[in-house]
Amino acid sequence: MLECWCAEHCQAWENVDVQDICSWQQEEAQAVPASEEELRKVPRTEGSAPVPTPRSILVDPASGRVFEAVIAKEGPLGLLLDVKAHLEAGALSVIRVNGGGCIEAYNSKADPDVRLELHDYIVAINGQTSCAAMLLQAKGCKGALKIKVVRPKPWVVKIVKGDKPFGAGLIYQNDSTSVGIKEVREGALKDYNARARPELQLLIGDSILKVNSIAGAAQQMVETMRTLTEFELTCTRAPKLTP
């Protein structure tokens, strides 16, 4: 059994297009991941976005490779971010790099190892580490943006359903390039997890990036899992952060 929640119906994900962040402010969901009380406590300088006090974080080395990208913000960033799927982890995941923005300009000159790419996680911007504060920096900061990025380590899961259901609730958007695990139930996935080492289990909050050779189209990946009795999943996990 595959039960799927599409964001059109459940508002479980919220994506922010930082190329036009003002449109995000006007969206009905408008769920900045911080309370109004928290935002009122954020110090402001005249004409600037709220700037919370920075805090340092440590990234578990098992989460993936960490690097810093310094972006010259001379216009729209051109970045589509998922702000809810990994909210508990304190990370923003990159859904798309749009053409014509500062990120694309940065990527064109940067070494391949430090370019911002699809499925990277942003864990700090200018020292700010909460999702709300990072988005405010992306909107309000002029000049350089120092972005701390984690490139996750993917792993492969082989699922043999046989006559059992897959046994998961999945979440995605129509234009998603990945599929999130919302629930694990009785079925082939739970059987796999019982046999697998802890670091190779597929758990709630993890993301599926590829099903067999199919990548970049969530609906197609879901349909493949629905119809095939055996398949391989390429997966990633949000970074583990320590304040």
Buried (B, 14 or more C-beta within 10 A) or exposed (E): EBBBBBBEEEEBBBBBBBBEBEEBEEEEEEBBBBEEEBBEEBEEEEEEBBBBEEEEBEBEEEBBBBBEBEBEBEEBBBBBBBBBBBBEBBBBBBBBBBEEBBBBBBBEEBEEEBBBEBBBBBBBBBBBBBBBBBBBBBBBBEEEBBBBBBBBBBBEBEBEBEEBBBBBBBBBBEEBBBBBBBEBEEBBBBBBBEEBEEEEBBEEBBBBBBBBEBBEBBBEBBBBBEEEEEBEBBBBBBBBBEE
